[in-house]
C-alpha cells in the first residue's frame, strides 16, 4: 500500500510558477514509477509528466519546456515544477504511483492560473 498526499497548489497569475509536491508513505517509494495527471472541469484526466524508478522522464507536449518532474527518494517525494503557467493549465493535479498492475492516487491539489 502507498499513500500519496499532494500539496503546493494555489492561485497564480499567468506567467507565474508553482511547485507541486507529492509525499508518499507506505511501501518502498523507490521502486514505483510516478506520474502527475491533471483534470480540468468537463475534461478527462490527462497525463502531464512521468518519472520512472530509474529517473527517466517524459512530458505531455502541452507542458514540454515549462514543467519539470523530479523525485527525491530519500524524502519519498515527487515534485512538479511548473513555470510559465497559462490559464489552460488550470486543473486539479493528481499524483499517481504505479508498479505493474497496481496503482495508487492522491487526493489532488487545485491549480488555478488567472489574472
N, C-alpha and C positions, 0 to 999 in steps of 0.2 A: 504494500500500500504506500502511496505517495500523497501527501497533502501539499497543495500549492496555494500560496497567498500572494496576489498581485498588489502592488502599490505604485504610487507615483503619478497617477492620472490627475487631471485637472483642466482648468480653462487657460488657454494660451492664445495669444494673438497670432495671426498669420505671419509666417517667417520665424516664429519662435521655436524653442526647443523644450523637450521634456525627456526625462529618463525614467522608464518603467523598470520595476524590479519584480522578480518572481522568486519568492523564498520557498524552498522545498524542505519537507521533513518526511521521515519515514525510511523507506528503503534507500539503498546506495545511489545517491544522486548521479554519480559519475557515469554509470552505465546507461543512463537514459538519454535518448535524443530529445531535444527540447525545441518547441515551436512557440511562436507568437501568432495568434489569429486575431482578427477583428470582425465586428459585426455592427453595421450601421442600421438604423431603423428601416425596415422594409427590405433589407438585403440579406443574402445568405452570408454565413460566416465564411471569411476568406483567409487563406494562409498568407501571412505577411513575411515571416522570416523563420529560418530553421538553423539550428546548430546541432551537429551530431556529437556523439560521445568523444570523438577524436578532435573536435573543434572546427570541422569544416562547416561552412556557412552557405546559405542560399537565400535569395530575396525575391519577392514579387517585383515584377517590372515597375510597378507604380511607386515603389519606395527605394529602388536601387539608387545609390549615391546620396541618399538622405538619411536612411536608417542604418543602424549597426547593431547586430545582435552579438552578445558575448556571454561567457559564463565564467563563474569563479567556483570551481569545485570545492575549494577549501571553505567557502561560505554557503555552499549549497544554493547558489543563487544564479539566475539567468537575468540578463539585462536587455533592454531595448532602448538604445539612444536614438531619439527622433529629432532631427534637425530640419530646418526649412519647412516647417509644418504648413499644411494647406487646409482650407475648410473641408476638403474631401477626405481628410484623414480623421475626421470626427467619427467616433465609433466607441463601442465597448471593446477593450482589448483583453484577450484571454491568453493565459499561459497553458501550455499542454506538454505533458511528459509522456513519452511512449517508448515501449520496448516490445518488439514482436507484435502480438495481437492485443497487448494491454495498453490502455491509455488513461490518463488522469487529467482533469481540468481544474483550473482555479475558478474563482467566482467572478472574475472580471474587474476591470477598472475603467472608468469613463474618461475619455479624452475628448475635449471639445475645443475646436480651433475656430475662433470667432473674434471679430473686432468689436 
